């Protein structure tokens, strides 16, 4: 049986039919052959006979032979027909049996497959198709281990399964199902014998044991977890049977009793229980139910020592046996702690009751007395029973209820409060007490632990002392001096009203510490040293120092003191006087300040002269670098490897030029182009650019004043002022902050200017720039406008930013003030003089941009050969014809002998032989109407001294770029 599907049996039926036809044909043919052979032999025999038979006899013989053959053929056909019918019956039974077997296999939930004797799959059931996800047609004729490699390890004798399939045990394997999920399977194979009992194939049945495996693993893990919890418990665990014997226990319990684990397993509960006997313990075990019990008892260790234990029991039935689970905890330490606590409570109770001060525990809601010592009730004249029925309000003599409730709220919110109050005794008489209240929380409820200290006598002494002090103060008022005294023994400090006024303290606040807290930190060490010397050596200490008042004001005081000692040389008290000497100090500081300002002005002027001196040569060098970089950038490919390097060179040169301009701005010697402008409009147009200078964490607030007066200043200088101030504020702010810009009109009178450093009376437009940054100390403020002074890290600042602002403000006849304190931000106030116009300026009309190239002839005069050659190349690259001269004499010669019409003279201002202005005068005599463009690298004061700053004259400041040169030349050549 190779295929239960019925195909084998159908083929067998067809074969039987064919065999029947062939058999019938063979019988007929054989009969005919025998018949003709017999007839031939009979004919030969008949011919040989001497006396042949008659024809009739011959026909009878032939007919007899034919009848015999027909009977033989019929009988043989009947036998074959019965054999075919029997075979068809057997075939039908086999087909029915095969269909039943197929239906049975397909209804099985387990995957089933079968193989032939060669190990090739000959069929499977539907469950196998579903599990593997492959139809049976795809696996027929294939070896199972090649389709599913997992079967390789399951085969006992090689991939095909071997010959002893009937002896194969159950085997486990893991393979993925049709969904790609790994499953654990149990494989059993059985042999299929043929008719002779030899193996003709095998059948395999798979059982999915994945969930069983998982359950087994889970149960194993759960058992391990339970065992771990059992063994790792901090408490001892023992399980008893109904006879009191140990059924199970953990090592902790064995250690607790001092036994080994094996010794404990052989014991009964009465072997270690030190409280009950055997019968009582068995009765308790019998009564333990599922609800369990909880109690304390005593256990006896192996060494005979007894300790306290706390036991929780629980009964449970396992199989037909009832067991008692006991969790035992050693509470010896807890019992000892409880005993110590009770002893401590008794001690505290004795201490509290023996205390002289009243100690009371007050309910924060009802203000009733929960607990109190004897001093609390007897001090007020009550018995304990009478006092327990009172509240805080019943004891008040003068304090309003609302004020007392405020103290109680303060104690609850802040944890502790101290104040003085007047209480009423039972007989109605008052007493003064100092009260300390501390909030405590017990079991979720707020209470006030209160201590009353009777200060009635102290108050009376204070009143007497106040009367004495009043008389002393009256005497001291005439002397206009502050007097102080420190009693070293009691640590009480007395100071006169004048002294209190100087230090801005109340008499109750007076102490050495309160005095020292107001001393300026820089003077504190000196004062302490003088004071210590007075105490140790008995010398009179005299010193001048500063104190800081509550509003931040600094005042100078003169202090004189002396220590007094007992016979043993121990200091008893220190007394002295103090005097405010601020006015004299201010006069002295004003003198020093004027001297410092003079020195600062001289220092600034020196640095300015230095800046102007180096500007010319430095600008010439920068001009050569920038010019050659521009020429090379025009000639090389922007995508070439050198283009970026040239860009960096030009950028560095521009940065150096900016640094030079800042230095010249500080020296107030740069060339400017002042304009009459509205400060609000100028600043509003810069806000977008200014916001880029600061980070997103910093807010820029702009508060323009209404209708500000006009000021006359170069707009680029306003740009420099605001940029430097905002960068300075940005670096001073760490994290989130605010920068505020504000304008307003302000008029300073004579009285105002006297109170402000060097401010002249008049009308000003005030620009205020404030920030919420770190602020600056007074020492830093003294140097912020000095060039190259910076508090920033190396590489983060040049030290010229605020110096540039200072130079610009002074150049425009303005004033700048700074207010700053550490951690309080910085505010700059810049006063720009109001512009008073003499005539209306005509509005400027901007022209359309034109091409900067030309074909005119230009006479170029420059004593520096590098600048001369560079400028000549720039102009020629723009299309101009250039006549170059290195001196005024050579320029005059070219003008006299050149036949070309000279459209423009470009000359340096400062040269040997003669100045640029003198050269222009000479050439204009030769070439009337000659247009002129001056260029210079010197500072504005030097250029102005050569008469070049007059209106109508054109000046090109070095260093300049090719584009700037082209634009300026085009501007000068433009027809009037």
Beta strands, then each sheet from edge to edge (+ up, - down):
strand 1: 112-116
strand 2: 121-124
strand 3: 171-176
strand 4: 182-193
strand 5: 199-208
strand 6: 236-240
strand 7: 246-249
strand 8: 293-300
strand 9: 306-318
strand 10: 321-330
strand 11: 358-363
strand 12: 369-372
strand 13: 416-424
strand 14: 430-442
strand 15: 445-454
strand 16: 482-487
strand 17: 492-495
strand 18: 541-548
strand 19: 554-565
strand 20: 571-580
strand 21: 675-677
strand 22: 698-703
strand 23: 711-713
strand 24: 737-748
strand 25: 762-771
strand 26: 815-820
strand 27: 826-833
strand 28: 857-861
strand 29: 881-885
strand 30: 904-908
strand 31: 931-936
strand 32: 955-957
sheet 1: 2+ 1- 5+ 4- 3+
sheet 2: 7+ 6- 10+ 9- 8+
sheet 3: 12+ 11- 15+ 14- 13+
sheet 4: 17+ 16- 20+ 19- 18+
sheet 5: 21+ 23-
sheet 6: 22+ 24+ 25- 27+ 26-
sheet 7: 29+ 28+ 30+ 31+ 32+
end
